Amino acid sequence: MTNHIPVREIKPTDENIQILSNTFSIRELHPLTAKGDIIQALHRHNFYYILIVKTGTGTHHIDFIKYVIGDYTVFFMVPGQVHELHLHKESTGYIIEFTADLFADMPTKIPQLLGRMSNTNCYSFSKELFSALYAIIDAIFEEQHLKKDQYLEVIKCNLHLLFIHLQRTSNLKENHNAPTNNLYRERYEEFTSLITANLCSNRQVSFYAALLNLTAYQLNAITKTSTGKSASEVINDYFILEAKRYLLATTLQVNEVAWKLGMEDVSYFIRYFKKRTTYSPENFRKTFSSKNL
């Protein structure tokens, strides 16, 4: 491990689609797993990542939650999440990687759709439903390979269709027919995006409410409707998750983690962390180190 969480970018290869700057990649799994297991230590991405497993076994830890890999599973990750992957030999499927820039010229609400999908990291399908989903991914791969006229537009449209299929299978219980709920959901997604961008510099509800042109009361109403939690609880959850990421994915000392997260008072950070996890930062690191995940 290092004193920072390794961040991976989409690497340009002959098989990558280059739109703007390294914004999309699709690869078949089998040429990679035919050589042996895929083993990746804890790291994070600066892009969206989709692992589609048609056949295969293994384990996948996403933000320290363990998922067992099996046939007909899909894993979806947003930029910033940390994960550790062990995918066994001969597994089949695809890996799709893309940045938000890929859809910059599309007049759709894809960012909102991706935001709703971010609540679910693992999707399991029946063979029949997976076959329909896989046909879309096969079409994306074929378009990328053949590069016919307007293939980029076809790929983006097929990705949008893939996102819709994944979002439909989400286990979130929402009333999609209620305009108020739709509005609340969109404002909640704006809120969480702002937390991600400003977490280390500000954790005050009033700060985020002002950025959203809302009162603290209105912001709390949105988070309560969306998650059952207050705005401050949502902020706390994001802060604790980021602290866990640094404790388990780096070799930073506890005081360095605290400073990295914008807390100059280390003793307060320790109390804050323990109150919300029942572990001191040091004990959390010892208990849930990579070898124990």
Secondary structure, 3 states (H helix, E strand, C coil): CECCCCEECCCCCCCCECCCCCCEEEEECHHHHCCCCEEEEEEEECCEEEEEEEECCEEEEECCEEEEECCCEEEEECCCCEEEEEECCCCEEEEEEECHHHHCCCCCCHHHHHHHHCCCCEEECCHHHHHHHHHHHHHHHHHHHHCCCCHHHHHHHHHHHHHHHHHHCCCCCCCCCCHHHHHHHHHHHHHHHHHHHHCCCCCCHHHHHHHCCCCHHHHHHHHHHHHCCCHHHHHHHHHHHHHHHHHHHECCCHHHHHHHCCCCCHHHHHHHHHHHHCCCHHHHHHHCCHHHC
